[in-house]
Amino acid sequence: MNNRWLVVDCRLHAITAAGVAPEVSVRGVRNDVRLIRLDRLRLLDFEGSAPWRVFRSRQGQAHLSGAYWSATMRADVVYESRLELARLLLADFDPDVVSIFAQPCLLKAVVEGRARRHVPDFLLGLRTAPCAW
């Protein structure tokens, strides 16, 4: 894994330019949370991280969650739906993808005066570019 800075969507950069930088919360495997400003975030910050949400299943739920053993990560990667599993399969077979992180963080920003929160499904570390959400 390299130490490159993440390149994120230009809309997030516009939010950063307009005021306070969006904040990213990354959860460690011991449930510790690290707060990192978006403009300081690196792919290396996700090494040893845990998915942001806990995956639960119950009888009769509409979606299919589970874990997929990823050859790229040499470990299980969790998903919450069949659509996420399909994207995970594509990423795992893409030779340009060097790392896959499921629900890697919680993004928090103020947009047009309102607090916004989002947990991306996956973060893909790419060989030819810093990352893809």
N, C-alpha and C positions, 0 to 999 in steps of 0.2 A: 504494500500500500504506500502510495506516495504522500507527500506533504503539500500538495497543491491546494490553492484556495478554491472554494466553490464558486461557480458562476451560477447565479440564480436569475429567475425571471425579471425582465426589465421593469415590470410594474412594482416589484419589491424595491428596486433601486430608486424608483421615483418616490416611493413612500419614505425611504431613508433620506433622500434629498429634501423632502418637505418638512422634516422634523426629526423626531426621535427614531433611531434605528430600530427596526423590528428585532425582537428577541427570540432566540431559539433555546428551547429546553431539551436537553439530551439526557435520557435515563441510563444509568449504569446497571450492570448485572446485579449489584447489591442494593438496587432501588435508590441509589443516590442520584440527585438531579444536578446537572451542570447548566448554568445559564450562560449563553454566549451571544454576543451581538452578531447579527446577520453578516455585517461587513467584516467580521473577524473569523467567520466559520471556515474550517478546513475539513476536507474529507477524513483526515486523520482523527478528528474529534469524534467520529462515529465508531472507531475501533473499540471493541469491547462493550458496545452499547446494547441495550435491551429494547424490544419493541415498546412504544409509548403506552399502548393500551394492553390490558390483559384479555386474552381470547377466552371466551366462555361459550359453551354450547349447551343447548337445552333441547328437550324433546319437542318436535314440531316447529323448530325454527326454520325460517324461509331460506336462509342462505347456508352454504356449506363452508365452514372454516376448517382449517387443518394445518398440517406442517408438510412441507415438501423438502426432501433431501436434495440440496443444491450441490452440484459438482463444482460450481464456481466458488462457493463458500466452504465446501467440505463440511457442511453442517445443515441442520434443518433451518428453513426459512418459513415463517408463518404467513398465512393468508386468511382473509375473511370471506371470500366469495369465489365462485368459479371464474368470474372475470379476472380477479386478482391472480388466481392460479394460472390462467392462460397467459397473462402478462409475465408472470414469474417464469413460466416455461420458456417463453420467447427470450427473456433476458438470460436465462441459464445456458441457452444454446448459442447466444451471440458471442463471437470471439472477441468483440470489442469491450464487453462487460467484464470488469475485473473484481467487482464487489457488489453485493446486493444487501441492502438493509431494509427490513420490513418495519413500517411505521417508525421511522428513524427519530422523529422529534415532534415537538409541539411548537408551531410557529405562532407568535403573538405580535400583533401590530395594531396601531390605531389608524383607521382609514376613514377619512371624511368625518372625523370626530367620534367614530364608533370603534370600540374594541373588537378586534377580530381574532379568531383562533382557528387553526387548521392543523390536522395531522396527515401528512402525505402517506399514501399507501406504501410506496417504495422510494428508496434513493439508490440509484445505480451509479457506481464508480466506473468511468469509462477510460479505456486505454488512450483514446485520441482526444478526449475533452475532459474537463474536470468532473462533471456529474450530469445526471438527468433525474429530475423529479418524476 
